[in-house]
Amino acid sequence: MLEDGEFEVELYYSCTEKNVGSVIELSFGSNKVQKQIDEAHDPPLTGMENDKIVRQESYVKDFKPLNMGLIDLKKGKGQLVLKALNIPGAEVIDFRLLMFRRTK
């Protein structure tokens, strides 16, 4: 982190119905934010209809944004960790990206 700040975190995910209830945590140093996945979002893969040959890369799908809440991040080096705290099914989520919006 280049400077201290408070950030609103948005996580983009997909999740099957059987994995609803999973709890994920994002941490940086001693600061953490947790969120339970309360809604399934399991869109189909797309892109194969445009291919002339089967590709080795993965196809795409629409990911849903989830507001994780606010996290205070302190200036300095550190490791940003995203992990599952509760896994009710065989998996948790398909994770696409994290977006940080500075609030302070």
C-alpha positions as CSV (number, residue, x, y, z in Angstrom):
1,M,0.0,0.0,0.0
2,L,1.3,3.4,-0.9
3,E,-0.7,5.2,1.8
4,D,-3.2,4.4,4.6
5,G,-6.9,4.4,3.6
6,E,-10.3,2.9,4.0
7,F,-11.6,0.9,1.0
8,E,-14.9,-0.5,-0.1
9,V,-14.2,-4.0,-1.5
10,E,-16.2,-5.6,-4.3
11,L,-15.6,-9.2,-5.2
12,Y,-16.7,-10.8,-8.5
13,Y,-17.8,-14.4,-8.2
14,S,-20.0,-17.3,-9.3
15,C,-21.3,-19.9,-7.0
16,T,-23.5,-23.0,-7.3
17,E,-26.6,-23.5,-5.1
18,K,-24.9,-26.3,-3.1
19,N,-22.1,-23.9,-2.1
20,V,-24.3,-21.1,-0.8
21,G,-23.4,-20.4,2.8
22,S,-19.7,-20.3,2.2
23,V,-17.9,-17.6,4.3
24,I,-14.9,-15.9,2.7
25,E,-12.4,-13.5,4.4
26,L,-10.1,-10.9,2.8
27,S,-7.2,-9.8,5.0
28,F,-4.2,-7.5,4.8
29,G,-2.1,-7.7,7.9
30,S,-4.4,-7.6,11.0
31,N,-7.2,-5.9,9.1
32,K,-10.0,-8.3,7.8
33,V,-13.4,-8.3,6.2
34,Q,-15.7,-11.3,6.0
35,K,-18.8,-12.1,4.0
36,Q,-21.1,-15.0,3.6
37,I,-22.2,-16.0,0.1
38,D,-26.0,-15.8,0.4
39,E,-27.0,-16.1,-3.2
40,A,-26.2,-18.6,-5.9
41,H,-25.0,-17.3,-9.2
42,D,-24.1,-20.0,-11.7
43,P,-24.2,-18.7,-15.3
44,P,-23.2,-20.9,-18.2
45,L,-19.9,-20.7,-19.9
46,T,-19.9,-18.7,-23.2
47,G,-17.6,-18.1,-26.1
48,M,-17.5,-21.5,-27.6
49,E,-20.1,-20.6,-30.2
50,N,-17.5,-18.3,-31.8
51,D,-14.7,-20.8,-31.9
52,K,-13.7,-22.7,-35.0
53,I,-11.6,-25.1,-33.0
54,V,-11.7,-26.2,-29.4
55,R,-9.5,-23.9,-27.4
56,Q,-7.2,-24.8,-24.6
57,E,-7.9,-21.7,-22.6
58,S,-11.0,-21.5,-20.4
59,Y,-14.2,-19.9,-21.6
60,V,-15.9,-16.9,-20.0
61,K,-19.0,-16.4,-17.9
62,D,-20.7,-13.5,-16.2
63,F,-19.5,-12.9,-12.7
64,K,-21.7,-11.3,-10.1
65,P,-20.4,-8.4,-7.9
66,L,-20.5,-8.9,-4.1
67,N,-19.9,-6.0,-1.7
68,M,-17.5,-7.3,0.9
69,G,-17.7,-4.2,3.0
70,L,-15.0,-1.8,4.2
71,I,-11.4,-2.6,5.1
72,D,-8.7,-0.3,6.5
73,L,-5.4,-0.8,4.8
74,K,-2.2,0.5,6.2
75,K,0.8,1.9,4.3
76,G,3.5,-0.6,3.6
77,K,4.2,-4.0,2.1
78,G,2.1,-7.0,3.0
79,Q,0.2,-10.0,1.7
80,L,-3.4,-9.7,0.6
81,V,-5.1,-13.0,1.5
82,L,-8.5,-14.3,0.3
83,K,-9.6,-17.5,2.0
84,A,-12.6,-19.6,2.8
85,L,-13.6,-19.9,6.5
86,N,-16.7,-22.1,6.0
87,I,-17.2,-24.5,3.1
88,P,-20.6,-26.1,3.2
89,G,-20.3,-27.9,-0.1
90,A,-17.4,-29.4,-2.1
91,E,-16.2,-26.0,-3.3
92,V,-16.6,-22.3,-2.4
93,I,-16.8,-19.9,-5.4
94,D,-15.3,-19.2,-8.8
95,F,-13.4,-16.0,-8.2
96,R,-12.8,-13.4,-10.9
97,L,-11.5,-10.2,-9.4
98,L,-11.4,-7.7,-6.5
99,M,-12.1,-4.0,-6.9
100,F,-11.1,-1.5,-4.3
101,R,-12.7,1.9,-4.0
102,R,-11.1,4.4,-1.6
103,T,-13.7,6.0,0.8
104,K,-11.3,7.9,3.0
